[in-house]
Amino acid sequence: MEKLTVDTLRTLAKAQGLELSDGELAAILPLVEAGRNGLAAIRDIPPGTEPASQYRIF
């Protein structure tokens, strides 16, 4: 997975119709990277794996 930069994030934001300042982009860059890393980790889970916990309403 390619590392994001502020310039890349600016291009992605503009594609979604957002005009963000350099400060705003720099502030959200770690959050976007964390989200991407979380999604990458989910892709590594084999299909059919049971969840670690369950939520049930009685």
TATA-V933322 format. One line per field, one symbol per residue. burial: I if it has 24 or more other C-alpha atoms within 12 Angstrom, else O. A space follows every 10 residues. Layout:
BEGIN
burial: ???
END
This chain:
BEGIN
burial: OOOOOOOOII OOOOOOOOOO OOOOIOOOIO OOOOOOOOOO OOOOOOOOOO OOOOOOOO
END
